[in-house]
Amino acid sequence: MRIQVVKLNGKKLTFWDCMLRWVFRLIDISISSGAVAVISIIASKRMQRLGDMAAGTTVIKLEKAVTLKQISEFEAPEEYQVVFQQAALLSDKDIKIIKDVLREVHKNNNYALLAPLTKKIKEVTGIETSMIPLEFVETILKDHSHLANN
């Protein structure tokens, strides 16, 4: 489910933290059929059940792992000719955001997302072009991939 229990203070979870959560689970879930847990999750600012409040823990959702397919999705062939050298100015974090937005565009056919993305890429890189936004973004990804790998 890609979730994890963590301490609120950032320290490592101990056996006693787990034990305390488990003991309170009897009240939160077993005895009250989950009603106490639901009420405490709704009422607490960190969406914690009683066991989490007592142990100083919370449950977090972990980000999805990046697959090799996602990384290589915009790799250019070795003989590829770079169009925008400035693509090298983009960080890995920038590229991840660009890929995420582009996936969202394709998934929902929401091409309106490309205008602000293109504007931001141009601001960061200083690129001036009249290329259509979708072609521009895909070219930037190929250029960055090629420059990073060669």
GICORWO-V349759 format. One record per residue. N is the residue number from 1. RES is the residue in three letters. SS is DSSP state (h for helix, s for strand, l for the rest). PHI is phi in whole degrees, -180 to 180 (* if undefined). NEAR is the number of other C-alpha atoms within 10 Angstrom. Layout:
# GICORWO-V349759
n->(N	N)
res->(RES	RES)
ss->(SS	SS)
phi->(PHI	PHI)
near->(NEAR	NEAR)
This chain:
# GICORWO-V349759
n->(1	2	3	4	5	6	7	8	9	10	11	12	13	14	15	16	17	18	19	20	21	22	23	24	25	26	27	28	29	30	31	32	33	34	35	36	37	38	39	40	41	42	43	44	45	46	47	48	49	50	51	52	53	54	55	56	57	58	59	60	61	62	63	64	65	66	67	68	69	70	71	72	73	74	75	76	77	78	79	80	81	82	83	84	85	86	87	88	89	90	91	92	93	94	95	96	97	98	99	100	101	102	103	104	105	106	107	108	109	110	111	112	113	114	115	116	117	118	119	120	121	122	123	124	125	126	127	128	129	130	131	132	133	134	135	136	137	138	139	140	141	142	143	144	145	146	147	148	149	150)
res->(MET	ARG	ILE	GLN	VAL	VAL	LYS	LEU	ASN	GLY	LYS	LYS	LEU	THR	PHE	TRP	ASP	CYS	MET	LEU	ARG	TRP	VAL	PHE	ARG	LEU	ILE	ASP	ILE	SER	ILE	SER	SER	GLY	ALA	VAL	ALA	VAL	ILE	SER	ILE	ILE	ALA	SER	LYS	ARG	MET	GLN	ARG	LEU	GLY	ASP	MET	ALA	ALA	GLY	THR	THR	VAL	ILE	LYS	LEU	GLU	LYS	ALA	VAL	THR	LEU	LYS	GLN	ILE	SER	GLU	PHE	GLU	ALA	PRO	GLU	GLU	TYR	GLN	VAL	VAL	PHE	GLN	GLN	ALA	ALA	LEU	LEU	SER	ASP	LYS	ASP	ILE	LYS	ILE	ILE	LYS	ASP	VAL	LEU	ARG	GLU	VAL	HIS	LYS	ASN	ASN	ASN	TYR	ALA	LEU	LEU	ALA	PRO	LEU	THR	LYS	LYS	ILE	LYS	GLU	VAL	THR	GLY	ILE	GLU	THR	SER	MET	ILE	PRO	LEU	GLU	PHE	VAL	GLU	THR	ILE	LEU	LYS	ASP	HIS	SER	HIS	LEU	ALA	ASN	ASN)
ss->(l	l	s	s	s	s	s	l	l	l	l	l	l	l	h	h	h	h	h	h	h	h	h	h	h	h	h	h	h	h	h	l	l	l	h	h	h	h	h	h	h	h	h	l	l	l	l	l	l	h	h	h	h	h	h	l	s	s	s	s	s	l	l	l	l	l	l	h	h	h	h	h	l	l	l	l	l	l	l	l	l	l	l	l	h	h	h	h	h	l	l	h	h	h	h	h	h	h	h	h	h	h	h	h	h	h	h	h	l	l	l	l	h	h	h	h	h	h	h	h	h	h	h	h	h	l	l	l	l	l	l	l	h	h	h	h	h	h	h	h	h	h	h	h	h	h	h	h	h	l)
phi->(*	57	-122	-150	-90	-133	-77	-68	-88	86	-77	-72	-66	-103	-58	-69	-63	-64	-64	-62	-60	-66	-61	-70	-61	-60	-78	-58	-118	-67	-70	-98	56	90	-64	-63	-63	-62	-65	-68	-65	-67	-79	-85	-71	-104	54	-107	-87	-57	-59	-69	-62	-65	-89	70	-124	-153	-103	-118	-96	-84	-70	-67	-73	-84	-89	-61	-62	-65	-69	-90	-55	-116	-70	-99	-64	-58	-83	-59	-101	-66	-92	-122	-60	-65	-59	-67	-74	-81	-82	-61	-65	-59	-64	-62	-63	-60	-63	-63	-64	-63	-61	-64	-59	-68	-65	-112	50	-103	-72	-65	-67	-72	-61	-67	-65	-61	-60	-66	-60	-64	-63	-69	-96	78	-75	-121	-155	-105	-60	-63	-52	-63	-63	-62	-63	-64	-66	-60	-65	-66	-61	-61	-61	-64	-66	-72	-95	-123)
near->(5	9	10	10	14	18	16	16	9	8	9	10	16	12	9	10	19	15	13	18	21	15	11	19	20	14	17	22	16	13	11	12	12	15	14	18	22	16	15	19	17	13	12	12	8	15	17	21	26	24	24	26	19	13	20	17	24	17	16	11	10	10	8	7	8	9	9	8	8	13	13	11	13	18	17	19	10	9	7	11	12	17	13	18	13	18	26	17	13	15	11	12	9	13	18	15	13	20	19	12	17	20	13	14	16	10	9	8	11	13	14	10	15	19	12	11	18	18	12	12	21	16	11	13	15	12	15	9	10	7	10	11	19	17	9	19	19	15	19	25	22	24	24	26	22	21	17	12	10	6)
